[in-house]
Amino acid sequence: MSVRGLVRAGFLLVALGFGVWAVAGQWDQVTAGLARLSWGVLAASFVAVVAALFAGMLMWRALLADLGSPLRVADAAKILFVGQLGKYIPGSIWPMIAQMEMGRDHGVPRERSAAAFFLTYPIYLASGLFVAAVTLPAFAGESVAGYAWLLLLIPLVVAGLHPSVVNGALNLGLRLLRRPPLERPLSRRGVLTSAGWAFAGWAAYGVHLALIVYGLGGTGPRAVILSFGAFALAWCLGFLFVIAPAGAGVREVAMIAALAPVLDRGSAIAAALVSRVVVSAGDLVCAAVAGARSRQQIGANLDKSVE
């Protein structure tokens, strides 16, 4: 195996180790929650998570294409899904480094990979805060009042996503790093397309949590609506708290608070912990499938070249 191959293998092992650590400390509560849910509910929730992850991949792919590096879906899936395992390592740079290195194998300049990486998070943050804002205040009330300060971020993040602001900021950063400016600036269409995929992802994540909440006793339209807002709020807080691997701990606290009107505390804790396990399983499965698919394509190409 080459040095690059060894480095990538080491990255995967470290990421997987931190991913296991994120839930191992509460495994008794996780298993208790899983025992209360049917296999049908868990399977449907997992499918919804895979759909959300796929939408996120298409969002990142749309950004990269708008910046000048269109990729096939299979290649984009491998780069994003494998690279995203780095989010389980404390800090925020590991997914970016992984995506930059794997993107280079497909002709994507490192600067462009980094730009697409940095853009996905404010788009997720702006759209996620919007989802939380339209679902939680009216249906969760006092249980999420302590998170009201997040609403102040919405106009700031949205304004910061204007193409002229984004392109100016990216080119300034590249200039400070003594790198050439963007060959192709981000367009308004690129921002709107990626935002559309982000909202599709939030919808799928909401379905994922709503199924878990339903299985734990939370029924009715209010439980469904709160599930959408609870996951979005939890993700946004987890993103802002960059020290924790994949927002471990921070997301659960926010999700429990948002679900308080429809679940007792024990059930809300179970929902938050089971949600993390299902999402982690989705990350791992998507990375494994994308990696296996890529290896199959490489093998097929080698066979054709031999023929």
LINJOJO-V494013 format. One record per backbone hydrogen bond with DSSP energy under -0.5 kcal/mol. CO is the residue of the C=O (numbers start at 1). NH is the residue of the N-H. Records with the same first field share a line. If there is no record, write none. Layout:
BEGIN
CO->NH + NH
END
This chain:
BEGIN
2->6
3->7
4->8
5->9
6->10
7->11
8->12
9->13
10->14
11->15
12->16
13->17
14->18
15->19
16->20
17->21
18->22
19->23
20->23 + 24
21->25
23->26
24->27
26->30
27->31
28->32
29->33
30->34
31->35
32->36
33->36
34->37
38->42
39->43
40->44
41->45
42->46
43->47
44->48
45->49
46->50
47->51
48->52
49->53
50->54
51->55
52->56
53->57
54->58
55->59
56->60
57->61
58->62
59->63
60->64
61->65
62->66
63->67
64->69
65->68
72->76
73->77
74->78
75->79
76->80
77->81
78->82
79->83
80->84
82->85
83->86
84->87
85->88
86->89
87->246
93->97
94->98
95->99
96->100
97->101
98->102
99->103
100->104
101->105
102->105
103->106 + 108
104->107
107->109
109->113
110->114
111->115
112->116
113->117
114->118
115->119
116->120
117->121
118->122
119->123
120->124
121->125
122->126
123->127
124->128
125->129
126->130
127->131
128->132
129->133
130->134
131->135
132->135 + 136 + 137
135->139
136->140 + 141
137->141
140->143
141->144
142->145
144->147
145->148
147->150
148->151
149->152
150->153 + 154
151->154 + 155
152->156
153->157
154->158
155->159
156->160
157->161
158->161
159->162
162->165 + 166
163->167
164->168
165->169
166->170
167->171
168->172
169->173
170->174
171->175
172->176
173->177
174->179
175->178
187->191
188->192
189->193
190->194
191->195
192->196
193->197
194->198
195->199
196->200
197->201
198->202
199->203
200->204
201->205
202->206
203->207
204->208
205->209
206->210
207->211
208->212
209->213
210->214
211->215
212->216
213->218
214->217
217->219
220->224
221->225
222->226
223->227
224->228
225->229
226->230
227->231
228->232
229->233
230->234
231->235
232->236
233->237
234->238
235->239
236->240
237->241
240->242
241->244
242->91
244->247
245->248
247->251
248->250
249->253
250->254
251->255
252->256
253->257
254->258
255->259
256->260
257->260
259->262 + 263
264->268
265->269
266->270
267->271
268->272
269->273
270->274
271->275
272->276
273->277
274->278
275->279
276->280
277->281
278->282
279->283
280->284
281->285
282->286
283->287
284->288
285->289
286->290
287->291
288->292
289->293
290->294
291->295
292->296
293->297
294->298
295->299
296->300
297->301
298->302
299->303
300->304
301->305
302->306
303->307
END
